[in-house]
Amino acid sequence: MTVSELLDMIPVDFGGGSGLSKGELMYYLIKKFHITKSIDIGVYRGRSLVPQALAHREHTGGTVYGVDPYDNALVMEKDNAKLRNQIKKFLKENDFGKIYKSVKLFLKKNGLDDNTQLVRRPSYDAINYFKKNNISPRLIHIDGNHDIDIVINDVNSYLEILGKDGFIVIDDVSWTSVKLATDILQMNHDLSLVFCIVNSSNDYAVFTNIKSQKKNRKLASKLIAFGQL
């Protein structure tokens, strides 16, 4: 089973849908750098979680922790005025408890459940779980609630537990609220931006705390290929 084949089974809708480019990129990072722990904030239907789980199953034997409260009230986003009515309609028409069960079933059917742990909490609460259990991931994907306060808190909180030679992949960097969070990442002297793409199909950036500029330049040239997917 490939990343592409798995993603073909998971629908894209108004609630979200990570593309093949980002999925393949995260699969590559886990494989290339033998990352054994990763965190996926904002699981929804699992399009960003599944490529990580597959990489762990095939290459590292590790675990991706999927953080999502699966609670309609907590999913509500208030800062994007243009989408507010659409978001309300979407939440009214969907039951996130049922979506949670469908994700669990998908993981089990495709043999990915042993490499996945769903943490059914809001991200600002889940961080305490990771700290308590000394979980230090080397890949963190941030694509949860996009309200300004929440996404900034995600960046600041999860940076604290990012492991050495680790990566932060942040989605929807063209959004005004998310851009404020990426500004924080870019001002952090311990991080380097190694890849960013914003087009009709992709909207994400990759940061790393790898110190070697030579390694980062080499990595950046490699990641360009994922922008073509």
C-alpha positions, 0 to 999 in steps of 0.5 A, spaced: 500 500 500 502 506 498 501 513 500 497 515 494 493 509 494 491 510 501 489 517 500 485 515 494 480 512 500 479 518 504 475 524 502 476 531 501 471 536 503 470 543 506 473 540 513 479 539 510 484 534 506 491 534 506 494 533 499 498 528 496 504 533 496 504 534 504 503 526 505 509 524 501 513 529 504 512 527 511 512 520 509 519 521 506 522 525 512 520 520 517 523 515 513 529 519 511 531 521 518 528 515 521 523 519 526 520 514 531 515 519 534 511 524 530 504 528 532 499 530 527 495 536 530 488 536 527 486 529 524 479 530 522 478 524 516 486 522 517 489 524 510 495 527 514 495 522 519 495 516 515 502 517 511 505 518 517 502 511 520 504 508 514 511 511 514 512 508 521 509 501 519 514 500 513 520 504 516 521 506 523 516 501 527 514 508 531 508 512 532 504 518 530 500 521 535 493 524 532 491 530 536 483 532 535 478 533 540 472 530 535 468 535 538 463 540 534 463 545 539 471 545 539 472 545 532 468 551 531 473 557 528 471 564 529 476 568 526 475 567 519 469 572 517 468 570 510 468 562 512 464 563 518 457 561 515 460 555 511 463 553 518 457 553 522 453 549 516 458 544 516 458 543 523 451 542 523 451 537 518 457 533 521 457 529 527 465 529 529 464 523 534 462 518 528 468 521 524 472 519 530 469 512 529 470 512 522 478 514 522 479 508 528 476 503 523 480 505 517 486 505 521 484 498 523 482 495 516 489 498 513 493 495 518 495 502 521 492 502 528 499 499 531 503 505 529 497 510 531 495 513 537 489 518 537 489 523 543 482 525 543 483 532 546 484 539 544 491 541 542 492 545 548 490 540 553 494 534 549 500 538 550 500 536 557 499 529 556 506 529 551 510 532 557 507 528 562 509 522 558 516 525 556 514 524 548 519 528 544 517 528 537 521 529 531 516 531 526 510 535 528 504 537 523 500 543 525 493 543 522 488 544 527 483 550 529 486 556 525 483 561 530 489 566 532 490 564 539 489 557 538 494 556 532 499 561 536 499 557 542 500 550 538 506 553 535 509 556 542 507 549 546 509 544 541 516 547 539 517 546 547 517 538 546 520 538 538 526 533 538 533 534 536 534 534 528 526 535 528 521 538 523 515 542 524 510 542 518 505 547 518 499 548 514 495 553 511 500 558 511 497 563 507 491 564 512 492 571 516 491 567 522 496 562 521 501 567 518 502 570 525 504 563 527 509 562 522 512 569 523 513 566 530 517 560 527 521 564 522 523 569 528 525 563 532 533 563 531 533 555 533 529 554 526 530 554 519 525 554 513 527 549 508 520 549 504 514 553 503 509 552 497 502 556 496 498 554 490 492 552 488 493 545 490 498 546 496 499 551 502 504 549 507 511 550 510 516 546 513 521 548 518 527 544 522 532 545 528 537 542 524 543 546 525 547 545 519 546 550 513 549 545 508 544 539 510 538 544 510 540 546 503 541 539 501 534 538 504 531 544 501 533 542 494 530 535 495 523 537 498 522 541 491 520 535 488 514 534 493 511 541 490 510 537 483 505 532 486 
